[in-house]
Amino acid sequence: MERAGELRYFGDTWDLLGRLQYYQTIDPTIPPRSLPYSRLPQLLVDLRDPHGIADTTYHLDAEYVNFDRDNSVRGHRVTLFPRISLPLRETWGFLEPKVGAHYMAYSLSDQAQGLDDSPSSITGLFSLDSGLFFDRSASYFGNAAVQTLEPRFYYLYVPYTDQDDQPVFDTGIFDFNFDNLFRENRFNGPDRFADANQATLALTSRFVAEETGAELLRTSIGQIFYFQDREVTLPGEATPTDSRSALVAELAAELGAGWRGRAGLEWDPNGDDGGGNTEQALAQINYRDPDRRTFNAAYRLRDEVTEQTDLAVYWPVNDAFSIIGRHNYSLQEDRLLEALVGVEYGRCCWRIRALLRQYANSTEDDTNLGFFVQLELNGLGRLGNDIDEVLERGIYGYRTNYYD
């Protein structure tokens, strides 16, 4: 159970976050080393100032945090990540070189025997992001549009720095997707800063409405090419030696009359003994209109982890009465993950929701059955079970602020 307090400040070129975050354990059988670390406190500064010398842009990510957890290594971590870039942009393309340095320092207690209580590391960074824009007049389902072709090249170099004596407080590996082809660090926390000598090649094409500028269709494909093995790893992780990453492709389309579609594919040419393997796949169609009607159908695949279908609906029948439903099924395990059926009734000043939910919360075949009731008084708050959280998580496109 999380207990947290935050204070945020948003400036013109910089943001500040102060946080206290603590976790209460309600299951005493969980080993302490499996629990998340508390942050007591955490201070974050994020700066991006485009008014640097000679049209340069200054970047700074800075953090101080004190990690605490019973029966584990714990202590203080300071991270400084300054960069300077020179964005050069024209209507036909862009070029943005960037240089920077990443510094980490720790002051630790109960560090493993033989490891330094005050490890630190510093490494440099150079990146070059570039792209071209081509466009032509086109038609999208009979409507005037502009079609673009946008090749992109991204090079990243980070020299290797030994970080094996640094603990791992809050760091893992990013999920692989199109946006992550252009990240400066493949890890999602500062306990590890990955070495890199790699180039990304990507291509995007869009259809944009000529009158409004709205994006009607976007297709993208990209891949990373590695010029050397990656040596910085998490504990227990093998050294990656592949010469190229998975091929990532994405599609998003406005289908008209409130319908939208999207699809994604991650295909690994290195999988299955060199024969290639589909690592992730997504196909989804969604409907949403101004009267709050929402429908969603999706198929998701993550190789050797999950394969599932998801059908969900929130459908106002009239001004006062709505029906709710969801069916989330695991094809890999051949079992139901979650089923929802419910109704909502109310007027402008009040609204009541009733929901029956069957769901699985473990890898066993057993399921739980729950009945939820919630009364919402406009402007005063909500009483009863937190159905909104269940619906926002389970029905893509559902928003609690429909009535605001």
N, C-alpha and C positions, 0 to 999 in steps of 0.2 A: 504494500500500500504506500503510494507516494505522498509525501508531505513536502510542499514547495512554496516558496515565495520569490517573486521576481520584481525587479525595478528596471524599467527600460527608459532610455532617453534617445530621441531621434533628432540629430542635427542635420544641417544641410549637406555635409560631406562625411559625417561620421555618426556612428551609433554606439551606445553603451548599454551593456546588460550586466546587472548584478543579480545573483541567484543564490538562494539557500535551498538545498534539495536533500531530503532524507527519506529513507525507505524503512517502513516498519514490516517486519517479517511475521506473517500470520501462520506459516507452516514451519514448526520447529524442526522438522525432519530434513529440511533443505540444507545442504552443506554450506557453510559460510562463504566458501570460495566460489560458489555458484550465484551468489547474490550480487546485485549491482552496487557500485560504489556510491556513497553519499558525497555530495559536493558542499563543503562547509568552510568557506563560501566559494563562489566562482565569479570572476570578473572578466568580461569580454569587451574588447574594443575593435570595431570594424571601421576602417577609414578608406574612402575612395575619393580623392581630390583631383578633378580633371584640370585644375588651373596651375599645373606645375611649370617649371622653367622650360621654355622653348616648346610649349604645347604638350609637355609630357603629363602623365597621370601618375599620382602617387597612390600606392596601395599599402595598407598595413592591417594585418590580423594579429592581435595581441591577446594573450590570455594568462590569467593567474587562477589556479584552482588548488584547493586542498582536498584530497581524496581520503575518505575514511571508510574502513570496513574491518570487522573483527577477524582476528586470526589470519591476516593477510599483510602483504607489503602495502604500506600506505605512505602518504606524504604529500609534498608540495610540488607543483609543476608550473614552470614559466615557459611560455612559447612566444616567440617573436618572429613574424613572417613579413618583412618589408619587401616591396617590389616597386619598380618604376617601369612604365611602359610608354611607348610613343605611338598612339593611334593615328594612322594615316588613312583617311576615308575619302572616297570619291563615289560618284553615282554608279560607276562601273566596277568598283571593287574596294578592297581594304587590305592593309598590311599593318600588323601590330607586333613589333619586337618587344620583349620584356626580359628584364634581368631582376634577380632577387636573391635573398638568402633566408634560410630557415634555421632558427636556433631553438634548442630545447635544453632545459636544465631542471634537475630534480634535487630535492632534499628528502630522503626516504628514511622510514623506520621499518624494522623487521625485514630488511632486504635479505634475499637468499644468500647463504654463506658463500663467500668467494667473489661476490659481486659488489661493485662500488655503491656506497650509500649516496653519492652525489654525482651520478653520471650526467653527462651533457654531450651534445653533438651540434655541429653546425655544418651546413652544406649549401652550395650555391644552386642557382637555377637559371636556365636560359630557355626561352620559348619564342617561337615565331608563328603567328597565326595569320593566315592570308586567304583571300577568296576573291572570286570574280562573279559579276552579275550579268547575265544575258536575259533579254526578254523579247517577247513578240506578242502581237495581238492574237487572240484565240477565242474560242467559244466554249462555254461550260453549260451543258444542258440547254443550249439555245440562248444563253445570256452572254453579253459582251464581257470578256475577261482578258487578263494579261497572264501569259505563261512565262515563268522564269526558269532558268537553268543556272545553278549556283555551285560550281566546284569549289572545294575548300581543301587547303593543305595546312597541317598543323605539325610543327616539329617541337620536341621537348627533350632537353638534356639536363639531367641531374646527376652529378658524380656520386659514386658510392661512398657512404659513411657508415662505419660499423655502429649499430644501435642495439646489439644483442643484450647489453647490460641494462637497457632501459625497460621498465615494467610496462605492461599493457593495461591501462586503467579503463579506457573507453574507446578503443580503436578496433575496427574490423576492416573488411574489404567492401568497397562499393559494389552494389549490384550492377551488373554490366548492362548498359543501354546506350542509345545513340549519344546522349549528352555527355556521358562519361568517356567518350572517345577523346574529349578535349580537356580533361581534368589535369591539373598539375600534380596531383598525388592520387594514386589508386587506393590509398587507405582513407577511411572516413573519420579519422581522428589523428591528433598530432603525435601520438606515441611512436609512430613510424612514419618516416618520410621516404618514399620509394625512390631508388635510383632509376634513371631512365635514359635511354638513348633510342628514340623511337619517332616515327612519323605516322600521322593519320591522314588517310585519303578518304574524302567523303564527297557525296553529290546529293543535292537537294533540288527538287523541282516543285513549283507551286503554281496554282491557278488562283488569281486574285481578281475580285470583282472590279471592273473598270470604273464604276460609278462610286462605290462606297469604299473601296480598298480592303474589304473584308476577305480573309483567306478562305477559299472554298475547298481547296485540295492541297495536301502536302505529302510528298513522298521523299524519303531519305534513305540512303544506304552508305555505310562506311566501315572501315577496318583499320586497325593499327598494325604497323610493321615494326618489329623489334630488331635492332641492330646488335644487341648483346643480351645475355641472360640477366634477369633481375635478381639481385643478391639480397636485398633487404626483404625480410619475411617476418611474419608473425610466428610465435612459438608453435612448433609442430607442423608448420606449413612447408611444403617442398619448394625448392627453388624453381621458379617458372623458366622453362627453356624453349618454349615454342617461339618460332620466328615470326608468327603473326597471330593476331587475336581472332576471336570469333567475328564473323560477318554479321553486322546488325542492320536490319531494314525496318522502317516504320512507315505507316500510312495513316492519314487522318483526312476525313472527307465530310463536308456538309452535303447531305443528300436531299435537302429541301423539306418544307412543311414540318420542321421540328425534328427531323431524323438526322442522326450523325452516326458515322461509322469510324472505326479505327482498327488497325491490325499491327502486329509486331512479330518479328522473327529474329532469333539469335541462332545462327548456324555455325558450329565449330568445325573447321576443316581438319583440326588435329584430333578429333574424337574418334572412337571406335577403330583404333589401330590405323589411323590415317584415312579412313573411309568417310569421315564426316559424320556429324551428329547434330540433331536439333536440340539445343540446350533449353531454349525458352520459346514459347509461341503464345500469341494472344489474338483473338478475333472477337470483336464486340460491336453491337449495334444498340443505339440508345435513342429514345424519343422523349422530348420534353416540350411542353407548350406553355403559354402564358397562364393557362388555367390550372397549373400545377400538376397536370397529368404527366406521369413518369413511367417509362418502361425500359427495361434493360435486359439484354441477353448476351452472355459472354461464354467463351471457352478459353481456358488458361492451361498452359503446360509448363512445368519446370521439370526437366529430366531427372528421374529417379527421386523426385521430391513430391510432386503433386501433378495430377491431371483432373480437372474438374469443369463442370458446367454450372452456370449461374443464371437463373431467371428471377426477375424481381419486378414488382409493379406497385405503384401508388396512384390510384385512379379516383378522382372526385366524380361521383355519379351526378350530384347536383350541388347546390351551394352549401348544403349542410352535411351531406353524407359522402364518405369516401371509403374505399376498400384498399386493403394492404395485403401483399403476399410476396413470398420469396421461396425459392427451391434451389438449394446449393448442394450439389452431388459430386462425390469423388468417384471418378471413373477408375482411377488406379486402385483404390481400396474397395470399390463396389459397395459404397455405403453413403447414407445421408449425412451431410455435415450440418446443415441447418434448414429448417422449414419454418416459415412465418405465415400466419393468417390472422387478419385483424380488421377492425372497423374503426372509423373516426366519425364523430358526430358533434356538431356544434354550430354556433352562430358567431357574430362579430365579437361578443364580449366573453364567451367561454367556449371550451371545446373539451371533449372527453375522448380518450383513446382506450381501446381494449385489444390486447394482443395475446395470442397463443403461440408459444415458441417451443419447438423441439430442436435440440442441438447436441452436438458431441463436443466435449472439451478434453478429450484424451484420445490416444491411439487405439483404445479398446472399442468394441462394438457397442458398448452401452451408450445410451443417450439420456439426456435430461429433458424434462417437460416443465415449462414454466408458464404462468398466466400473469399478465401485467395489466395494470390499470393506471391511467394518468389523467388528472384533471388540470386543464390550463385555464387560468384566469387572465385575460388580456390586460397587460400593464401591471399585474400583481405577482405573477410567477406561476409555478407548476407544483402540483401535489401528487404524490404517489411515485410509481416506478419511473425510472429514467428511460422511457421508450424512445425519446429522440436520439439518444446515443446509439441504441440498437438499430434504428432505421437509417441513420446517417452512415453507419458502418456497413450495413447490409444492402442498401438500395442506392446504387450509383446515381447521382444527380439529385437525391433528396436533400432538402435544406430546411432547417427548422425556422429560418427567417422568412418563410413564405408569407407569414401573417403580419410581418412588421410593416 
